[in-house]
Amino acid sequence: MDLQKQNAPTPAAELRASDADRDRVADILREALAEGRLTADEHAERVDGVLHAKTVGELEVFIRDLPAGHRRPAGPASAPAPPRPGPGAIPAEADASVVAVFSSAVRRGRWRAGRRVHAYAVFGSVEIDLSEAIFEYPEVVIKAVSVFGDVQVRVPENVSLRGTGGGVLGSFEVSPLDSADPEAPVVHVDGWAVLGNVEARPRRGRLVADILDRVQDKVDRKLRRHLGY
């Protein structure tokens, strides 16, 4: 009997709240403020409670009297990424090249990603991290070639990721990703791994700030219209 109790699943309300859970409730409260269902003081008080809530059940208390709080949260509706750019759409010359020969090279942080990036690892390692990059173009092509080396590509989890290539006694692995935002950038990773490794995948927890700013701007505009300024 005790074993059955130990193996019983934890009720959903008692599960520890994640940052995504808090963001969902905060979005509902923001909408309620914009619709006039909450006063500014009520909104501030509830948001403070959301930040300190530890379980899903504690979060639900703050939206129990709101219509949106009774809707089932919908998962992100991913849309297929657009087709590859046609010939000539992306320049053949690289905007940036990252080369490692018997060495290592890294491109990360807040940098501007051009339309084409070349990465070459020959008896070395290359890391291209786009998780904090500024996307100035809707599509980015990364040409990755590894010869007895390693090329690692990391992208934010709210972009689309595609890959075309292969390995010769090596590994070419791209984890496809479809963004829920139709305006999100698309990263194409092309290349070959010869007795080496090429890998591209999303970095969980990292988001393109530019996309988030666009979403926040829409909410702010709606709030300003409602308040009349």
LINRAGI-V342317 format. One record per residue. RES is the residue in one letter. SS is DSSP state (2 for helix, 1 for strand, 0 for the rest). OMEGA is omega in whole degrees, 0 to 359 (* if undefined). D_LAST is the distance of its C-alpha to the last C-alpha in whole Angstrom. Layout:
BEGIN
res:RES ss:SS omega:OMEGA d_last:D_LAST
res:RES ss:SS omega:OMEGA d_last:D_LAST
END
This chain:
BEGIN
res:M ss:0 omega:178 d_last:63
res:D ss:2 omega:179 d_last:61
res:L ss:2 omega:179 d_last:61
res:Q ss:2 omega:180 d_last:59
res:K ss:2 omega:180 d_last:57
res:Q ss:2 omega:182 d_last:56
res:N ss:2 omega:181 d_last:55
res:A ss:0 omega:181 d_last:53
res:P ss:0 omega:178 d_last:49
res:T ss:0 omega:177 d_last:47
res:P ss:0 omega:184 d_last:44
res:A ss:2 omega:183 d_last:41
res:A ss:2 omega:182 d_last:39
res:E ss:2 omega:179 d_last:42
res:L ss:0 omega:178 d_last:41
res:R ss:1 omega:181 d_last:39
res:A ss:0 omega:177 d_last:35
res:S ss:0 omega:176 d_last:34
res:D ss:2 omega:178 d_last:31
res:A ss:2 omega:177 d_last:31
res:D ss:2 omega:180 d_last:31
res:R ss:2 omega:179 d_last:28
res:D ss:2 omega:180 d_last:26
res:R ss:2 omega:180 d_last:26
res:V ss:2 omega:179 d_last:26
res:A ss:2 omega:178 d_last:23
res:D ss:2 omega:179 d_last:21
res:I ss:2 omega:179 d_last:22
res:L ss:2 omega:178 d_last:20
res:R ss:2 omega:177 d_last:17
res:E ss:2 omega:180 d_last:17
res:A ss:2 omega:176 d_last:18
res:L ss:2 omega:180 d_last:15
res:A ss:2 omega:180 d_last:13
res:E ss:2 omega:180 d_last:15
res:G ss:0 omega:179 d_last:15
res:R ss:0 omega:178 d_last:19
res:L ss:0 omega:172 d_last:18
res:T ss:0 omega:180 d_last:17
res:A ss:2 omega:180 d_last:16
res:D ss:2 omega:179 d_last:19
res:E ss:2 omega:180 d_last:21
res:H ss:2 omega:181 d_last:19
res:A ss:2 omega:181 d_last:20
res:E ss:2 omega:182 d_last:24
res:R ss:2 omega:178 d_last:24
res:V ss:2 omega:177 d_last:23
res:D ss:2 omega:177 d_last:26
res:G ss:2 omega:178 d_last:28
res:V ss:2 omega:181 d_last:28
res:L ss:2 omega:183 d_last:28
res:H ss:2 omega:181 d_last:32
res:A ss:0 omega:182 d_last:33
res:K ss:0 omega:182 d_last:36
res:T ss:1 omega:178 d_last:37
res:V ss:2 omega:179 d_last:35
res:G ss:2 omega:178 d_last:36
res:E ss:2 omega:178 d_last:34
res:L ss:2 omega:184 d_last:31
res:E ss:2 omega:180 d_last:31
res:V ss:2 omega:186 d_last:31
res:F ss:2 omega:180 d_last:28
res:I ss:2 omega:184 d_last:27
res:R ss:0 omega:183 d_last:30
res:D ss:0 omega:180 d_last:28
res:L ss:0 omega:181 d_last:25
res:P ss:2 omega:182 d_last:26
res:A ss:2 omega:180 d_last:25
res:G ss:2 omega:180 d_last:28
res:H ss:2 omega:175 d_last:31
res:R ss:0 omega:177 d_last:30
res:R ss:0 omega:180 d_last:33
res:P ss:0 omega:182 d_last:31
res:A ss:0 omega:177 d_last:32
res:G ss:0 omega:181 d_last:33
res:P ss:0 omega:180 d_last:32
res:A ss:0 omega:183 d_last:33
res:S ss:0 omega:177 d_last:34
res:A ss:0 omega:180 d_last:35
res:P ss:0 omega:179 d_last:38
res:A ss:0 omega:179 d_last:37
res:P ss:0 omega:180 d_last:38
res:P ss:0 omega:180 d_last:41
res:R ss:0 omega:178 d_last:43
res:P ss:0 omega:181 d_last:42
res:G ss:0 omega:180 d_last:45
res:P ss:0 omega:180 d_last:47
res:G ss:0 omega:180 d_last:46
res:A ss:0 omega:177 d_last:42
res:I ss:0 omega:180 d_last:42
res:P ss:0 omega:179 d_last:44
res:A ss:0 omega:180 d_last:48
res:E ss:0 omega:183 d_last:47
res:A ss:0 omega:172 d_last:46
res:D ss:0 omega:178 d_last:43
res:A ss:1 omega:178 d_last:44
res:S ss:1 omega:177 d_last:47
res:V ss:1 omega:188 d_last:48
res:V ss:1 omega:176 d_last:52
res:A ss:1 omega:177 d_last:54
res:V ss:1 omega:186 d_last:58
res:F ss:0 omega:182 d_last:60
res:S ss:0 omega:176 d_last:57
res:S ss:1 omega:179 d_last:53
res:A ss:1 omega:184 d_last:50
res:V ss:1 omega:171 d_last:46
res:R ss:1 omega:181 d_last:43
res:R ss:0 omega:180 d_last:40
res:G ss:0 omega:183 d_last:37
res:R ss:0 omega:180 d_last:34
res:W ss:0 omega:182 d_last:35
res:R ss:1 omega:179 d_last:35
res:A ss:1 omega:178 d_last:36
res:G ss:0 omega:180 d_last:38
res:R ss:0 omega:181 d_last:39
res:R ss:1 omega:178 d_last:42
res:V ss:1 omega:178 d_last:44
res:H ss:1 omega:179 d_last:48
res:A ss:1 omega:181 d_last:49
res:Y ss:1 omega:177 d_last:53
res:A ss:1 omega:179 d_last:55
res:V ss:1 omega:187 d_last:58
res:F ss:0 omega:180 d_last:60
res:G ss:0 omega:181 d_last:57
res:S ss:1 omega:178 d_last:53
res:V ss:1 omega:174 d_last:50
res:E ss:1 omega:175 d_last:47
res:I ss:1 omega:184 d_last:43
res:D ss:1 omega:180 d_last:40
res:L ss:0 omega:188 d_last:37
res:S ss:0 omega:177 d_last:35
res:E ss:0 omega:184 d_last:33
res:A ss:0 omega:174 d_last:34
res:I ss:1 omega:180 d_last:31
res:F ss:1 omega:179 d_last:31
res:E ss:0 omega:182 d_last:31
res:Y ss:0 omega:182 d_last:33
res:P ss:0 omega:181 d_last:33
res:E ss:1 omega:179 d_last:36
res:V ss:1 omega:177 d_last:38
res:V ss:1 omega:176 d_last:42
res:I ss:1 omega:176 d_last:44
res:K ss:1 omega:185 d_last:48
res:A ss:1 omega:178 d_last:50
res:V ss:1 omega:180 d_last:54
res:S ss:1 omega:177 d_last:56
res:V ss:1 omega:186 d_last:59
res:F ss:0 omega:182 d_last:61
res:G ss:0 omega:184 d_last:57
res:D ss:1 omega:175 d_last:54
res:V ss:1 omega:180 d_last:50
res:Q ss:1 omega:178 d_last:48
res:V ss:1 omega:178 d_last:44
res:R ss:1 omega:181 d_last:41
res:V ss:1 omega:174 d_last:38
res:P ss:1 omega:184 d_last:35
res:E ss:0 omega:178 d_last:35
res:N ss:0 omega:169 d_last:32
res:V ss:0 omega:174 d_last:33
res:S ss:1 omega:184 d_last:36
res:L ss:1 omega:179 d_last:40
res:R ss:1 omega:180 d_last:43
res:G ss:1 omega:176 d_last:46
res:T ss:1 omega:180 d_last:49
res:G ss:1 omega:182 d_last:53
res:G ss:1 omega:181 d_last:56
res:G ss:1 omega:174 d_last:58
res:V ss:1 omega:188 d_last:62
res:L ss:0 omega:179 d_last:63
res:G ss:0 omega:184 d_last:60
res:S ss:1 omega:173 d_last:56
res:F ss:1 omega:186 d_last:53
res:E ss:1 omega:176 d_last:51
res:V ss:1 omega:179 d_last:47
res:S ss:0 omega:183 d_last:45
res:P ss:0 omega:182 d_last:43
res:L ss:1 omega:176 d_last:39
res:D ss:0 omega:179 d_last:37
res:S ss:0 omega:176 d_last:33
res:A ss:0 omega:180 d_last:31
res:D ss:0 omega:181 d_last:28
res:P ss:0 omega:180 d_last:30
res:E ss:0 omega:182 d_last:28
res:A ss:0 omega:177 d_last:30
res:P ss:0 omega:176 d_last:32
res:V ss:1 omega:179 d_last:36
res:V ss:1 omega:177 d_last:39
res:H ss:1 omega:178 d_last:42
res:V ss:1 omega:179 d_last:45
res:D ss:1 omega:176 d_last:48
res:G ss:1 omega:182 d_last:52
res:W ss:1 omega:175 d_last:55
res:A ss:1 omega:180 d_last:57
res:V ss:1 omega:184 d_last:60
res:L ss:0 omega:181 d_last:62
res:G ss:0 omega:185 d_last:58
res:N ss:1 omega:171 d_last:55
res:V ss:1 omega:182 d_last:52
res:E ss:1 omega:177 d_last:49
res:A ss:1 omega:180 d_last:45
res:R ss:1 omega:179 d_last:43
res:P ss:1 omega:174 d_last:40
res:R ss:1 omega:185 d_last:39
res:R ss:0 omega:181 d_last:38
res:G ss:0 omega:178 d_last:35
res:R ss:0 omega:182 d_last:33
res:L ss:0 omega:175 d_last:30
res:V ss:0 omega:183 d_last:29
res:A ss:2 omega:181 d_last:26
res:D ss:2 omega:179 d_last:25
res:I ss:2 omega:180 d_last:24
res:L ss:2 omega:179 d_last:23
res:D ss:2 omega:179 d_last:20
res:R ss:2 omega:179 d_last:19
res:V ss:2 omega:180 d_last:19
res:Q ss:2 omega:179 d_last:17
res:D ss:2 omega:179 d_last:15
res:K ss:2 omega:179 d_last:15
res:V ss:2 omega:181 d_last:14
res:D ss:2 omega:179 d_last:11
res:R ss:2 omega:179 d_last:9
res:K ss:2 omega:179 d_last:10
res:L ss:2 omega:180 d_last:9
res:R ss:2 omega:178 d_last:5
res:R ss:2 omega:181 d_last:6
res:H ss:2 omega:182 d_last:8
res:L ss:2 omega:175 d_last:6
res:G ss:0 omega:175 d_last:4
res:Y ss:0 omega:* d_last:0
END
